[in-house]
Amino acid sequence: MTLQRPLKSRLWIWLLWLAGFYAVWLYLVAGLGYWSTAAAHWPMAVAMTIGSYAAGSTPMGGGTVGFPVLVLLFELPASLGRDFSFAIQSIGMTSAAIFILARRQPLAWATLNGAILGALFGTPFGIFFIAPYVPELWIKLLFAVVWASFGLLHLWRLNEIAGHSGITDFDEKWDFKLGLWIGVLAGATVAAVTGVGIDMVLYTALVLLCRADLKIAIPTSVVIMAFTSVLGVLVKIVSGQGLAPGVFENWLAAAPVVAIGAPLGVFIVAIIGRKPTLLVVATLCVGQFIWTLYAEQQRLGLSGMLLAGLAVLACLAGFELLRRWGAILVGEKTAKAQAKALAANS
């Protein structure tokens, strides 16, 4: 894979973006009189202080916190949580992505380029032809299942995942095709339906298939989620669908927090390391699954909760298959077999 080598930082680009964003936000709250609206939704701003840090320091977007806060804590529609995830990440993840690019951090460029192209087609398709037909309860369950399985993967395999160094150098055409399929499928399904998730899918492929270093996989996942979030917002607005009622008000309160919080997560995690943050966020992912089942137990019934649990196990089985495929691709099994044969002959 082609990696972007560390070059001279151009943080002035990020500072310019930041100045432009805050100028627009101040115009909205001061010039157009939306200050009282922003102040009235301060709980979301508080919640997104955590969400924005997770967005910049982990492969889980800010919607990982925003979605369950709106849907589970505030008991608002799941469609609102989805649209808010798109909207808030279009600021927070974009800010983090610009910060990453300005710092010239290494990225898995071939896979990322394929994922961007795939998301360009997959996300609008999912928004038009899949998301409108997914019931509210299923949106909640899709989010809960995917995030729970992702959390369990890290609680189980974190030491292995964090131990990767560099990235396996496959053929760039193969890397591009991998990213392309991820962009199409994840953009049309999990991202279009929940507003988040394409970053996690790309990250999972990078760490399990390509044995990518977290310092490469996580920034790459941030960039694809930023692109998909902006695309999702533009598609909804330009197509006339619009965003769900309540998104703008919550966005207005949280946007100034995530604009600086997500890049701060990128910076801080480089100092304290990624493992502690990933452990905390993974635990939260499992916790929101339990919370969802508890909140929806009457609608789901025992059979529904069991099916949700089986869905998590199915995701984990899929992750394990990816991991084993990755071991074959990078020659881990061959190397181990040769080492055993050498030891037996010595």
N, C-alpha and C positions, 0 to 999 in steps of 0.2 A: 504494500500500500504506500501511496505517496504521502509523506508527512511534511507538514510545514515546519521548517527548522527555526529555532529561536533566532530572531533578528532584532534589530533595534525597535524598542517599543514606540508606539505612536498613540499614547494615551490622550493626546490633545483631540483626537477624533472623537473619543468617548466623551470627553469634557464638553466638546461642542454639541454633541447629541444631547447631553444632559441639560445644558443651558437652554437649548431649543425646546425640550420637553417642558421644563419648569416654566418657561415663558408662556407656553400655551396653557398650561394648567393654571397659572396665576391669572391669565386673562379670563379663563372660565369662571374661577371662583370670585375674583375681584371685579373684573370688567363686566361680566354677565350676571353677577349676583348669585352664584351657586355655592357661596361659602356655607350658608346654613344647611344646604343639602349635604355637602361633604361632611360637615360637623355632625349631622344627625346619624351618619353611618360610620362613626368612629370604631365600633367593634370590629368591622371588617378590616380597617386599617391596622388594628392591633393584631388580629389573626394573621394578616399577611406579613407582619414582621418576621414571623417564623416561616411562613410559606415562601417568602422571597429568598430567605437564606437557603432553604432547601432547594429552591429552583436553581440557584447558582452553584451549589456545592454537591449536588447529587443528580442522578439521571431522572429525577422525578420533578416535573414542573410545578410552578406555584399553585396550579389547580389541585395538586395533591392535598393541599390544606384548604384552599378556597372552596372546592366542591363539597367536602364533608361538612365544613362549617355552615355553608348556606343550606345544604340539603338535610343534614342530620341534626345540627344544633339549632338552626333557625327554622327548620321544617318548611323550607321553600321548595318549589318544584325542581326536579332534577334537570329539566331543560334550562332553567335559570342558572344552575350550577355549571352546566356545560358552556353556555354562552359567556358567563362570567370568566370561566377558565380561559377561553379564547381571548377575551378582551384584556384581562389583567396580564396574561402572559405576553400579549403583543407589546406590552411596555416592559415588564420585568425581564422576560427572557430575551427580548430584543436588546435591552440595556446590557444584560450579561453577555450576549453574543458579541455585541460591538466591543465590549471590554476585552473579551477573549481574543477577538481578531486584532484589536489594537495592540495587545500585548504579544502578538505573534506566537500564541501557544500552539503546540503541535496538534494537528487534527488528522483524522482518517479521511483524506480528501476524496479519494475515488469513491468510497462507500457513501460519503456525505453527498457528493454531487448526484449520485444515482438516487439517493433518498429524496433529495430536493425535487428532482424531475418527477419521481414517482408520486410524491405528495401533491405536486402541482396538478396532477390529473385525479389522483385517488381521493383527495380531500373534498373537492367540489362534488364529485360523484356521490360520495357518502352523505354529504350535506343535503343534496337534492333527492336522492333515491333510497337511502337507507335510514338515516336519522329520523325523518318525519314519521316513520312507521314503527319506531321502537317505543313501546310503552314506557311511562315514567318509571315504573318499578324495575323494568329490565335495565334501564340506564343506571339506576342505583346498583343493581346486582352486577352488571358488567364492570363498573368501576370497582366495586368491593372485591370481586373475584380476582381481577387482574392485579390490583394493588396488593391483595393479601398474598397471592402466589409469588409476587415479586419480593415482598418482604420476607417470606419464608425462605426463598432462594438465598437471600443475603444472610439471614440468620444461620443458615445451614452451610453455605459455601463461601462466606466472606473472606476467610483467611486465604483460601485458594485464589479467589478473584483478585484480592488485593496484592497477591504475590506475583502477578504477571508483570513482566518488564518489556517495554517496547511493544511491538505488534508483529504478528506473523506476516511475512511478505508473500502474499499470493499474487496471482496475475491481476493487473488492474482492471481488465475487462470483467473478470469474475467478481471482483470487489464492487464494480459499478453495477453489475446485474443484481448482486445481493442487495445493495442499497435501493435499487429501482423497485424490486419486488416488495421490500419492506415499506417503501414510501407509498406504493399503490395500495397494498393490503391494509397496513396499519392506518394510513390516512383515511381510507374509505370506511373503516370499521371503528376501532377504538377511539381514534382522534375525532372523527366526525360525530360520533355518538356521545362521547364524554367530554370532549374538549381538550383532552390530554392523552398521553400514552405512546405516541409515536416515538418520543425520545427514549422511553423505556425499552421499546421493542428493538430499536437500533442499537442501543447500549448493550442489551442482552446478546444480540448477535455478535457484537464486537468482542465482548469479554468471554463468551462461551465458544464461539466458532473460531474467532481470530486470536484469542488469548491476548487481547489488547490491555495495555496498562491503563489504570483508571485515569491517569493524567491525560490520556488521549481519548478514551471512550466517553468520559463525562462531558468534557467541553464539546465534543462532536454531537452528543445528544442534546446539549443546550442549544446549539445552532439550529438543528433540525426542528426543535420545538418552537423556537422563535419564528422561523420561516412559516411553519404550519399554522401558528396562532394568528399571525398577521394575515395570512391567506384566508383563514377561516372567517375572520372579521370582515375582510373586504368582500368575500363571496356573499356573506349574509346581507351586507349593506347594499352592494351593487345589485344583487338579484331582487331586492325588495323584501326579502324575508325579514330583515331587521333583527335586532337582538331582543331577547326576552325582556319584558318590563321589570325594572329594578336593577338591571345590569349597569346602566350608566351611573346611577346614584352610588352603588357600591364601588364601581370603578373609580369614580371621582374621589372617594375617600382613600382608597388603597393605592392608587397609581403612584402618588409621590413617594410612598414608602417602598414599593417594589422597584422603582427606577434606580434607587441607590442600594436597596437591600440585596438584590440578586447579584450585582457585581461585587458587593461586599462579601457575599458567600464565596464567590470565586477566589477572592483574595485571602480571606481568613482560613479557608480550608487548606490552602497551600502551606499555612503555618502550623496548624494543629493536626493535619492529616485527615484523610477521608473516612477511615474506618470508624471512629467514634460517631461521626455524623450519620453515616450509613446505618449503623446499628440502631440509633435512636429513631431514624425515619422508618427503617424496616419494622421496628416494633409498633410504630404508629400505624403503618399499613395493615398489620395484622389486627390491631385494635379497632380500626374503622370497620373491618369486616365483621368482627364480633358485634360491634355497635349496630351495624346495619341489620344483621339477623335479629338482634334483640328488638330494634325499632319496628321491624316489618314482620315479626313472628306471627301475628294474626293473619296477615295476608298471605304469607308464605306457607304456613302450616309446617308440620314436621317433615313432610315429604319435600317441600320446597327448600327448607334449610339443608336437608341431606343432599339434595341435588346441587345446591350451591357449594357445599363442602366437596362433593365429587368433582365439581368444575375446577376447584382450586387444585385438587390432586391431579387432574388431567393436565392443567397448566404446568405443574411441577414435573410431571412425566415428560411433557414436551421440552422443558428446559433441560432435563437430563439427557434426552435424545440429542439435543443440540450440543451439549457438552461432550457426549461421546463422539459425535460426528466431528466436532472440533479436534478431539484427541487424534482421530484418524487423519484429519487434514494436516495437522502440524507434526505428525509422526511420533506422537508420544508413546503409543503402544509399541511401535517398532523399536524405538529407542530402549524402552523398558525390557523388551524381549531380548535385544542384543546384550543388554547389561546382565540379564540373568544367565544367558548362555555363556558370556565371558566369565562370570563368577563360577559357573558350574565346571568350566574347563580348566580353571586356575587351581 
